[in-house]
Amino acid sequence: MKKIIQRIIFGAVLLLGLVAVANVTTQTVQASTKVKDGTYVGTSKGEGGKLKVAVTIKDKKITDIKTVESHETKGLGSEASEQLRAAIVAHNSVNVDAVSGASKSSEGYLDAVKSAVKQSGAPLSMFMSKKKIALSKGLKKSHYTYDVVVIGGGGAGLSAAVTAAENGAKVAVLEKQPNVGGNTAVSGGEFNVPGSDIQKRKGIKDSKAQFVSDTLKGGDNIADPALVNTLADNALGAYKWLKSDVGVRFHKNELLQFGGVSVPRAVVPVGGTGNEIVQKLLTKAKKLGVKVYTSTKATALIKPADRVTGVTATNTGKTVTFDAKKGVVDAAGGFAANVNMRMQYNKKYDATYKTTAVAGSQGDGIVIAQNIGAQLVDMKQIQTYPTSNPETGIISYVADSRFSGAILVNQAGKRFVNESGRRDDISNAIMAQPGHYAYLVWGQEVEKLGKTTKTYKKEFKTLKSDKLLFEKNSIKGLAKSFDIDSKTLVNTVDTFNGYVKAKKDPDFAKSAAFTPIKKGQFYIEKVAPSTHHTMGGIKINTQAEAINTNGQVIPGLYAAGEVTGGIHGTNRLGGNAICDIIVFGRIAGKNVSQN
Ligand code: ADP
């Protein structure tokens, strides 16, 4: 579901993840060539007329291709172009075989992608593997039978799959992308755990009740308290399971305190991203015999009568049926990357908002469940991440300096919000500023605590070369970098340093991370909100069973993770998404396996 780190992760996922396309050595991209991240449009002539595609390039990798215009009624339908897309993305190469029986259309598609790539200014040779990529022949059979079929290979889906397999079930995971991971892999991976070993070591008092109270309050008390209590009751167990059963490594002494959370509560996986969780879950799943079908998109749930009995999917253009003897777990994530769906439920989140979400976050899992009668809740609740890259939309991890005390100022050089407040409050405040962006300002005291420029060195470098971040030895210097009135900015920082001393912020009631901004080098980073998490989705009960529009359980259908609604209310607290996906993924996996 984005930031530089996401680019790093995406690269890692590409390397480590499962690839459903035939074996070919992925080419190495020339490290020295500079390519600007962005989405580039290319056109060509297909068999049926004009073909237009939008190619997204991040960190020298083609991460997504969308067809903008196509008239290929005969040769190249959406499924064949999906085959080409998957191969290009998986191998970061446009040197791909044509789809058999659709050579002219394939050439048209590849030409459109090449023309888009050229718009980026990169030499085409960067995206041409030496060897031509052979397209996957796809799945051999058109019908498979498992005990449990899980839709989506993110954190929720993989947790459900591992748990069901641990309980003896024969499990399949269907993942529409060439690689597993979803938004989980590109997230920060922080996990709110009340009562963790780290809290104990640090002498931090916390409780399930405090977790429940923070979560309900953070979501304006519209979340389902039963679900929030389930989250709190199972968070510690889920964390222990990840550590001991799955082998996820967490930093031993690090805890983060996100906005709206009353104490430092979030444990942090090694590497500072969710990819640690995804890769360990994937390894465990494979060990347990879970079959992961990548490039396999669930298109419908099979419900011949009262019960969901399987999934219809597509793989390399062919329809494949997966019977699920015990049931289906829908863990297909949210819809933050789907502008139309966002606007269907909340007009505010139009295309002016970029997104932190991965391309797969299209809401498919919600739609296919709704099609068989599932009840949806809180669909208009869409969260933005306040401090994202204003050009690419991806989360800025360097901007996590905010959690260590960096302040936000506007173009006038003035503070305008409590920087340790809720994501929605900060996002709304930034959107209310001229230009809908803001600047984060910090110095060495903050840097010493958060070390974000060092931990996310690659992102830091890119932000600097993209002129979105400047490092200077004076506050005046920072102001000049973005044409801010330097007297005002100096005055803002001085005033804030006074508040730090008094541990009281009379202007915006900042509640945490009172850190001075006195010692250079200083940093200023331009940030803007991006859509990040969709709180709405399939209604579930505490057993992760999907509920229909009459309020009854839909037998055979479980749902977990961002595809569900009702847990986070109007606003998800930082650190609660990983908690949600692991807790409810495990509940779904356990219950479905016991059918
Ligand atoms: P969560 O955090 O709830 O696990 P993620 O975004 O991490 O959500 O993972 C959801 C996964 O589901 C993504 O990898 C996404 O590509 C996948 N997905 C979405 N729609 C489908 C679909 N129709 N079929 C198969 N996989 C899907």
Boltz pocket constraint, residues with backbone or C-beta under 6 A from the ligand:
constraints:
  - pocket:
      binder: B
      contacts: [[A, 1], [A, 151], [A, 152], [A, 153], [A, 154], [A, 155], [A, 156], [A, 157], [A, 174], [A, 175], [A, 176], [A, 177], [A, 179], [A, 180], [A, 181], [A, 182], [A, 183], [A, 184], [A, 185], [A, 296], [A, 297], [A, 298], [A, 299], [A, 331], [A, 332], [A, 333], [A, 334], [A, 360], [A, 361], [A, 362], [A, 364], [A, 365], [A, 560], [A, 561], [A, 562], [A, 563], [A, 577], [A, 581]]
      max_distance: 6.0
